[in-house]
Amino acid sequence: MKSLFLICIIYFVTINFASFLVMGADKQKAKKNQWRIKEKTLFTLAVIGGSLGSILGMFCFHHKTKHCRFVIGMPIILIIQVILIIFLFSI
């Protein structure tokens, strides 16, 4: 059980760090008027566990903060993930 917990922690730290970096990279691309990272990719990273990193990236880089689907969607994804984690570790 300890090893599974450790693997989960490593996974969540890694995916959230990646989500944070991708949000920053997309902001830089936006500033330089370059080809952008698809919104679908940003949401996919959040859904597979990187929602906290995405939210931190949004506000740290001031990116996508005027888009309701991000400002509302990312926290909803995070809340659902927290509920699922609590449920899974309580059974």
Secondary structure, DSSP 8 states (H G I E B T S, - for coil): -HHHHHHHHHHHHHHHHHHHHHHHHHHHHHHTT-----HHHHHHHIIIIIHHHHHHHHHHTT-STT-HHHHHHHHHHHHHHHHHHHHHHH-
